[in-house]
Amino acid sequence: GKGMPAALFMARAKSLIRIATELMRPRHGASAKPSEIIGLVNRELCQDNGNMMFVTLFFAMLAPATGELSFCNAGHNAPYRLDGNSLTAIDGAKGIILGVKPDAVYDTGQISLATGEMVYLFTDGITEASNAIDELFGEARLEAVLRGAAGRPSAEIVSSVTEAVKSFVGTALPSDDITMIAVRRLDPSAV
């Protein structure tokens, strides 16, 4: 949704994720799995949600030293995994949006990122951006921009997508938020 109620619901979800992640971590142990954290957050968001507001999210936890990325996808667009030569969607661990079904079950997926690999996350405002004749930017255009920017720094990839979307949309009014992030695993010894 849009407006103040949607912004407050999103802020609540964000706060719940931070709190649950911290509270579910044993004092000297590993963090809870993403699916456990998101399951708890979902149950909380479902309480007193008569307006049936919801939120989509891709929640991930990265171990920088090993490159292990554990994740849970709650109705969000599948992010992309990029290396110098390929682009693949991270399709695993899909679940229902948060806030509508308190007994929803979520899965944790896991991939291992090699040094230099990147994860690109985005909201549907990117793929659903439309031009003056109501064409959508779409996944094919997004994938083409990402392939063309492969191997470049994270900030340049985000800038490339931003410029491509702006150019495509032209003078058409925006219809949704446009948010993205690119995260690259660096060599741990270089950090």
Secondary structure as UniProt FT lines:
FT   HELIX           4..23
FT   TURN            27..28
FT   HELIX           34..46
FT   TURN            47..48
FT   TURN            50..51
FT   STRAND          57..63
FT   TURN            64..67
FT   STRAND          68..75
FT   STRAND          80..82
FT   STRAND          87..89
FT   STRAND          94..95
FT   TURN            102..103
FT   STRAND          109..112
FT   TURN            115..116
FT   STRAND          118..122
FT   HELIX           124..127
FT   TURN            132..133
FT   HELIX           138..148
FT   TURN            149..151
FT   HELIX           154..169
FT   TURN            170..171
FT   STRAND          180..184
FT   HELIX           188..190
//
